[in-house]
Amino acid sequence: MKGIIQLFSASRKDRASLAEVDGRRFAANLASRQMGGAMAGMVKGPAIVLAPFAGEAAPFHSFDAICRWAAALGYKGVQIPTWDRRLIDLTRAAASKAYCEELTGIAAGHGLAITQLSTCLQGQLVAVNPAYDEAFDGFAPEETRGRPRERQKWAVAQLRMAAEASRHLGLTTHTTASGGFAWPFVYPWPRRAPGLIETAFEELARRWKPILDAFDEVGVDVAFAIRPGEDVFDGATFERLLDALKGHKRCAILYDPSHFVLQQLDYLAFLDIYHERVKAFHVRDAEFNPTGRQGVYSGYAPWVERAGRFRSLGDGQVDFSGIFSKLAQYGYSSWAALDWQCCLKHPEDGAREGAEFIRHHIVRVAEKACDDFVGGAIDKKRIKRALGLR
């Protein structure tokens, strides 16, 4: 923990070298644990994010039915979208532990665990640039539309209820989105006004701190989706928010490599730097195929025609073997959850294939070093002789 605290308290120009030092320190600790025969836990899964599949038709229209469907595909956990009343009544879940026990019982009856609750839509509304007011009104109740202040208050109340519901469910991680003010200025012309970005992140942190404090009171980490469209869309912007929050211990990362492929960010190096803040993992694939006509911005093309596209697991370019190996190396022991999105494949096919794909990639962590078979008991005299010491 000391290494990551040092990393985020240092100036940004020093962070890369500190990350390398922290990585070497971790490698030494890892070797030590292996020699001692003890390793951290392994990734849990496969789990599935229910939001892309919920609908009016069976089996996607109720929590019991969708759990039965997910279990039949081989999933072991489900992430619940709190905005979908077909799957959860968030107000009731925040007020009633008995109701949450009922939900847990339904999932358990199908051999499933509830992995996290998600407020990715409500979190987006905690901070909204006016340019997006009309578009994001669709995430909010009818009575708040066209009334940004009321919409924001509703969103904060939703997050606070999600904290209580998470406590009632016995969860330790929550997934959400940061929202923000600065995204319209990500690639500006004319140039940004000096201080604009700093002001945006100061306000973003001011709005999120009391929410993070509420989650801290119930012992739950808040994992932000790091993706374009939010003010927090890469490592540098996550650091900006964390700095503005003075390193708040509940400020965490929802790791999703697909968003990094579309930005052309090194998603494996990202884990080397930020692994201690990664508390949730969405398994989603993507591909990036630039042409002479388009690149990252993709010329306003529809998804199927973009240079960067979301794909079903195994159909894109993400190195999941590398990712699962990194997660095993760094002792990540939470869930790997399919967050399906694809510009081509049918979602039910993607879900069916996704369970086995995740299961295949989970690394069963070794309990001893690979060369233990040639080792022997520790003999201090022998060690000194080998070193030429008396």
C-alpha positions as CSV (number, residue, x, y, z in Angstrom):
1,M,0.0,0.0,0.0
2,K,2.9,2.3,0.8
3,G,4.0,2.2,-2.9
4,I,0.6,3.3,-4.3
5,I,0.3,6.1,-1.7
6,Q,3.8,7.4,-2.7
7,L,2.8,7.1,-6.4
8,F,-0.2,9.3,-6.1
9,S,1.3,11.8,-3.7
10,A,4.2,12.4,-6.1
11,S,4.2,15.0,-8.9
12,R,3.1,13.6,-12.2
13,K,6.5,13.8,-13.8
14,D,7.8,11.4,-11.1
15,R,5.0,8.9,-11.3
16,A,6.4,6.7,-14.1
17,S,9.7,6.1,-12.4
18,L,7.9,5.4,-9.1
19,A,5.6,3.0,-10.8
20,E,8.6,1.1,-12.0
21,V,10.1,1.0,-8.5
22,D,6.7,-0.2,-7.1
23,G,6.6,-2.9,-9.8
24,R,10.0,-4.2,-8.8
25,R,9.1,-4.1,-5.2
26,F,5.9,-6.1,-5.9
27,A,7.8,-8.7,-7.9
28,A,10.1,-9.2,-5.0
29,N,7.2,-9.6,-2.6
30,L,5.5,-12.0,-5.0
31,A,8.6,-14.2,-5.2
32,S,8.8,-14.1,-1.4
33,R,5.2,-15.2,-1.1
34,Q,5.7,-18.0,-3.6
35,M,8.8,-19.3,-1.8
36,G,6.7,-19.3,1.4
37,G,3.9,-21.3,-0.3
38,A,1.2,-18.6,0.0
39,M,-0.4,-16.6,-2.8
40,A,-3.3,-14.2,-3.0
41,G,-6.8,-15.3,-4.2
42,M,-7.7,-15.8,-7.8
43,V,-10.2,-14.0,-10.1
44,K,-13.9,-15.0,-9.5
45,G,-16.2,-15.8,-12.4
46,P,-17.6,-16.0,-14.8
47,A,-20.1,-13.2,-14.0
48,I,-22.3,-11.2,-16.3
49,V,-23.5,-7.6,-16.3
50,L,-27.3,-7.8,-16.7
51,A,-27.9,-4.3,-18.1
52,P,-27.4,-5.1,-21.8
53,F,-29.8,-8.0,-21.7
54,A,-32.7,-6.8,-19.5
55,G,-36.0,-6.3,-21.5
56,E,-39.7,-6.9,-21.7
57,A,-39.5,-10.4,-23.2
58,A,-38.8,-13.6,-21.2
59,P,-36.4,-14.6,-19.8
60,F,-35.1,-11.0,-19.4
61,H,-38.1,-9.4,-17.8
62,S,-37.6,-10.3,-14.1
63,F,-34.7,-11.0,-11.7
64,D,-35.6,-14.6,-11.2
65,A,-36.0,-15.4,-14.9
66,I,-32.8,-13.6,-15.9
67,C,-30.9,-15.4,-13.1
68,R,-32.2,-18.7,-14.3
69,W,-31.0,-17.9,-17.9
70,A,-27.6,-16.7,-16.7
71,A,-27.0,-19.8,-14.6
72,A,-28.0,-22.1,-17.5
73,L,-25.2,-20.5,-19.5
74,G,-22.6,-21.3,-16.8
75,Y,-22.3,-17.9,-15.1
76,K,-21.6,-17.8,-11.3
77,G,-22.4,-14.1,-10.6
78,V,-24.6,-11.2,-11.8
79,Q,-24.2,-7.5,-11.6
80,I,-27.5,-5.7,-11.2
81,P,-28.3,-2.3,-12.9
82,T,-30.1,-0.3,-10.2
83,W,-32.0,1.8,-12.7
84,D,-34.0,-1.2,-14.0
85,R,-37.0,-1.8,-11.8
86,R,-37.6,-5.1,-13.5
87,L,-34.6,-6.4,-11.7
88,I,-34.4,-4.4,-8.5
89,D,-36.3,-1.7,-6.6
90,L,-33.5,0.5,-5.4
91,T,-35.6,2.5,-2.9
92,R,-36.8,-0.7,-1.3
93,A,-33.3,-2.3,-1.3
94,A,-31.9,0.7,0.5
95,A,-34.6,0.6,3.2
96,S,-35.1,-3.2,3.7
97,K,-32.4,-5.8,4.5
98,A,-35.2,-8.4,4.2
99,Y,-35.8,-7.4,0.6
100,C,-32.1,-7.7,-0.2
101,E,-32.0,-11.1,1.4
102,E,-34.8,-12.1,-0.9
103,L,-32.8,-10.9,-3.9
104,T,-29.7,-12.8,-2.6
105,G,-31.9,-15.9,-2.1
106,I,-33.3,-15.8,-5.6
107,A,-29.7,-15.5,-7.1
108,A,-28.4,-18.3,-4.7
109,G,-31.3,-20.5,-5.7
110,H,-29.8,-20.5,-9.2
111,G,-26.3,-21.0,-8.0
112,L,-25.4,-17.3,-8.4
113,A,-23.9,-14.5,-6.3
114,I,-24.7,-10.9,-6.7
115,T,-21.3,-9.3,-7.5
116,Q,-22.1,-5.6,-7.5
117,L,-24.8,-3.1,-8.0
118,S,-24.3,-0.5,-10.8
119,T,-25.3,3.1,-11.0
120,C,-23.6,3.9,-14.3
121,L,-26.5,5.9,-15.6
122,Q,-27.2,7.8,-12.3
123,G,-23.5,8.5,-11.7
124,Q,-23.4,10.1,-15.1
125,L,-25.9,12.7,-13.8
126,V,-23.9,13.7,-10.8
127,A,-22.0,16.1,-13.1
128,V,-23.3,17.1,-16.5
129,N,-22.0,19.8,-18.9
130,P,-25.0,21.9,-20.2
131,A,-24.1,20.7,-23.7
132,Y,-25.4,17.3,-22.7
133,D,-28.5,18.3,-20.7
134,E,-31.1,17.2,-23.2
135,A,-29.3,14.0,-24.1
136,F,-28.8,12.9,-20.5
137,D,-32.4,13.8,-19.4
138,G,-33.3,10.4,-20.8
139,F,-31.5,8.8,-17.8
140,A,-33.6,10.7,-15.3
141,P,-37.3,10.5,-14.2
142,E,-39.8,12.5,-16.1
143,E,-40.3,15.1,-13.3
144,T,-36.7,16.1,-13.3
145,R,-36.2,16.5,-17.1
146,G,-35.4,20.1,-18.1
147,R,-34.4,20.8,-14.5
148,P,-30.7,20.1,-14.1
149,R,-30.5,20.9,-10.4
150,E,-33.3,18.6,-9.5
151,R,-31.9,15.9,-11.8
152,Q,-28.5,16.1,-10.1
153,K,-30.1,15.9,-6.6
154,W,-32.0,12.8,-7.7
155,A,-28.8,11.2,-9.0
156,V,-27.0,11.9,-5.7
157,A,-29.9,10.4,-3.8
158,Q,-29.7,7.3,-6.0
159,L,-26.0,6.9,-5.2
160,R,-26.7,7.2,-1.5
161,M,-29.4,4.6,-1.7
162,A,-27.1,2.3,-3.7
163,A,-24.6,2.5,-0.8
164,E,-27.2,1.4,1.7
165,A,-28.4,-1.4,-0.6
166,S,-24.9,-2.6,-1.1
167,R,-24.5,-2.8,2.7
168,H,-27.7,-4.8,2.9
169,L,-26.5,-7.2,0.2
170,G,-23.1,-7.6,1.9
171,L,-21.2,-6.2,-1.1
172,T,-17.8,-4.5,-1.0
173,T,-17.6,-2.8,-4.4
174,H,-20.0,-0.6,-6.4
175,T,-19.7,0.3,-10.1
176,T,-20.6,3.7,-11.5
177,A,-19.6,6.5,-13.9
178,S,-18.1,9.9,-12.9
179,G,-19.9,12.2,-15.3
180,G,-18.2,15.5,-15.7
181,F,-17.9,18.9,-17.2
182,A,-14.7,18.9,-19.3
183,W,-15.4,16.3,-22.0
184,P,-16.6,18.9,-24.6
185,F,-13.1,20.4,-24.3
186,V,-11.1,17.2,-24.7
187,Y,-9.7,18.2,-28.1
188,P,-10.5,22.0,-28.3
189,W,-10.4,24.7,-30.8
190,P,-10.1,27.5,-29.9
191,R,-7.8,26.6,-27.0
192,R,-9.1,26.0,-23.6
193,A,-9.2,28.8,-21.1
194,P,-6.3,28.5,-18.6
195,G,-7.6,26.8,-15.4
196,L,-10.7,25.3,-17.1
197,I,-9.6,21.7,-16.5
198,E,-8.5,22.3,-12.9
199,T,-11.8,24.0,-12.1
200,A,-13.8,21.1,-13.7
201,F,-12.0,18.5,-11.6
202,E,-12.3,20.5,-8.4
203,E,-16.0,20.7,-8.9
204,L,-16.2,17.0,-9.9
205,A,-14.4,16.1,-6.7
206,R,-16.6,18.4,-4.6
207,R,-19.7,16.6,-5.8
208,W,-18.3,13.1,-5.4
209,K,-16.6,13.4,-2.0
210,P,-19.8,13.2,0.1
211,I,-20.9,10.3,-2.0
212,L,-17.6,8.5,-1.5
213,D,-17.9,9.3,2.2
214,A,-21.3,7.6,2.3
215,F,-19.9,4.5,0.7
216,D,-17.0,4.6,3.1
217,E,-19.4,4.5,6.0
218,V,-20.7,1.2,4.7
219,G,-17.3,-0.3,3.7
220,V,-17.9,-0.2,-0.1
221,D,-15.4,0.9,-2.8
222,V,-16.7,3.0,-5.7
223,A,-15.2,1.7,-9.0
224,F,-15.5,4.3,-11.7
225,A,-15.8,3.2,-15.4
226,I,-12.8,4.7,-17.1
227,R,-14.1,5.6,-20.6
228,P,-14.5,8.4,-23.2
229,G,-17.5,10.5,-22.5
230,E,-16.6,10.9,-18.8
231,D,-14.1,13.4,-17.4
232,V,-12.3,10.3,-16.1
233,F,-11.4,8.5,-19.3
234,D,-7.8,7.4,-18.8
235,G,-5.0,7.1,-16.2
236,A,-4.1,10.7,-16.3
237,T,-7.6,11.9,-15.7
238,F,-8.2,9.3,-12.9
239,E,-5.1,10.8,-11.2
240,R,-6.6,14.3,-11.6
241,L,-9.8,13.2,-9.8
242,L,-7.8,11.2,-7.1
243,D,-5.6,14.2,-6.5
244,A,-8.6,16.5,-6.2
245,L,-10.1,14.0,-3.7
246,K,-6.9,13.9,-1.7
247,G,-6.4,10.2,-2.4
248,H,-9.8,9.2,-1.1
249,K,-9.5,5.5,-0.2
250,R,-12.9,4.6,-1.8
251,C,-12.1,6.1,-5.2
252,A,-11.4,3.0,-7.3
253,I,-11.3,1.8,-10.9
254,L,-13.7,-0.4,-13.0
255,Y,-11.2,-1.8,-15.4
256,D,-12.5,-2.3,-19.0
257,P,-9.8,-2.8,-21.6
258,S,-12.2,-2.3,-24.6
259,H,-12.3,1.5,-23.8
260,F,-8.5,1.6,-23.9
261,V,-8.2,-0.2,-27.2
262,L,-10.5,2.5,-28.7
263,Q,-8.2,5.2,-27.3
264,Q,-5.0,3.3,-28.2
265,L,-3.9,3.2,-24.6
266,D,-1.6,0.5,-23.2
267,Y,-4.1,-1.5,-21.2
268,L,-1.5,-3.9,-19.8
269,A,0.8,-1.1,-18.5
270,F,-2.3,0.5,-17.0
271,L,-2.6,-2.5,-14.7
272,D,1.1,-2.2,-13.8
273,I,0.5,1.3,-12.6
274,Y,-3.0,1.2,-11.1
275,H,-3.6,-2.4,-10.0
276,E,-4.1,-1.4,-6.4
277,R,-7.0,0.8,-7.3
278,V,-8.7,-1.8,-9.6
279,K,-11.7,-3.2,-7.7
280,A,-13.9,-4.4,-10.6
281,F,-13.3,-5.9,-14.0
282,H,-15.6,-5.8,-17.0
283,V,-14.6,-8.3,-19.7
284,R,-15.3,-6.6,-23.0
285,D,-13.6,-6.9,-26.3
286,A,-12.8,-4.3,-29.0
287,E,-10.8,-3.8,-32.2
288,F,-9.1,-0.8,-33.7
289,N,-8.4,-0.8,-37.5
290,P,-7.5,2.6,-38.7
291,T,-7.7,3.4,-42.4
292,G,-6.7,6.2,-44.8
293,R,-10.2,7.7,-44.1
294,Q,-10.6,7.4,-40.3
295,G,-8.9,6.8,-37.0
296,V,-9.8,7.2,-33.4
297,Y,-12.6,9.7,-34.0
298,S,-14.1,7.6,-36.8
299,G,-15.6,10.3,-38.9
300,Y,-19.1,10.2,-37.2
301,A,-19.6,6.7,-38.7
302,P,-22.1,4.2,-37.2
303,W,-20.6,1.5,-35.0
304,V,-20.3,-1.1,-37.7
305,E,-18.3,1.3,-39.9
306,R,-15.9,2.7,-37.3
307,A,-12.2,2.1,-37.1
308,G,-12.7,1.3,-33.4
309,R,-15.5,-1.1,-32.6
310,F,-16.8,-3.1,-29.7
311,R,-16.8,-6.8,-30.3
312,S,-17.9,-10.0,-28.6
313,L,-15.3,-11.8,-26.5
314,G,-12.7,-13.4,-28.7
315,D,-13.7,-11.5,-31.9
316,G,-11.6,-8.4,-31.1
317,Q,-8.0,-7.6,-30.4
318,V,-7.8,-7.5,-26.6
319,D,-5.1,-9.7,-25.2
320,F,-7.1,-11.3,-22.4
321,S,-4.4,-13.9,-21.7
322,G,-2.1,-11.0,-20.8
323,I,-4.8,-9.3,-18.7
324,F,-5.8,-12.3,-16.7
325,S,-2.1,-13.0,-16.1
326,K,-1.6,-9.5,-14.9
327,L,-4.6,-9.7,-12.6
328,A,-3.3,-13.0,-11.2
329,Q,0.2,-11.5,-10.7
330,Y,-1.2,-8.6,-8.7
331,G,-3.6,-10.7,-6.6
332,Y,-6.9,-9.4,-8.0
333,S,-9.5,-11.6,-6.4
334,S,-12.8,-10.0,-7.3
335,W,-15.1,-10.8,-10.2
336,A,-14.6,-10.9,-14.0
337,A,-17.9,-9.9,-15.5
338,L,-18.9,-10.0,-19.1
339,D,-20.2,-6.6,-20.2
340,W,-21.4,-7.5,-23.6
341,Q,-21.4,-5.1,-26.5
342,C,-20.8,-5.9,-30.2
343,C,-21.6,-4.1,-33.4
344,L,-22.2,-7.5,-35.2
345,K,-23.0,-10.5,-33.1
346,H,-26.4,-11.2,-31.4
347,P,-26.3,-10.6,-27.7
348,E,-27.5,-14.0,-26.7
349,D,-24.7,-15.6,-28.7
350,G,-22.2,-13.3,-27.1
351,A,-23.5,-14.2,-23.6
352,R,-23.4,-18.0,-24.4
353,E,-19.8,-17.8,-25.7
354,G,-18.7,-15.4,-23.0
355,A,-19.1,-17.7,-20.0
356,E,-16.8,-20.3,-21.3
357,F,-14.4,-17.6,-22.6
358,I,-14.0,-16.1,-19.2
359,R,-13.7,-19.5,-17.5
360,H,-11.0,-20.5,-19.9
361,H,-8.9,-17.4,-19.1
362,I,-9.1,-17.4,-15.3
363,V,-5.7,-18.2,-14.0
364,R,-5.6,-20.7,-11.1
365,V,-2.8,-19.1,-9.0
366,A,0.1,-21.4,-8.0
367,E,0.5,-22.1,-4.3
368,K,4.2,-22.6,-4.6
369,A,7.1,-21.6,-6.9
370,C,7.5,-23.5,-10.1
371,D,11.0,-24.6,-9.1
372,D,10.2,-25.8,-5.6
373,F,10.8,-29.4,-6.6
374,V,14.5,-28.7,-6.7
375,G,14.6,-26.8,-3.5
376,G,15.4,-27.9,0.0
377,A,15.1,-26.9,3.6
378,I,16.6,-23.6,4.6
379,D,20.1,-24.1,5.9
380,K,21.7,-20.8,7.1
381,K,25.2,-22.4,7.2
382,R,24.9,-23.7,3.7
383,I,23.7,-20.2,2.5
384,K,26.8,-18.6,4.1
385,R,29.1,-21.1,2.5
386,A,27.6,-20.5,-0.9
387,L,28.2,-16.8,-0.5
388,G,31.7,-17.2,0.8
389,L,30.8,-15.9,4.3
390,R,31.9,-17.1,7.7
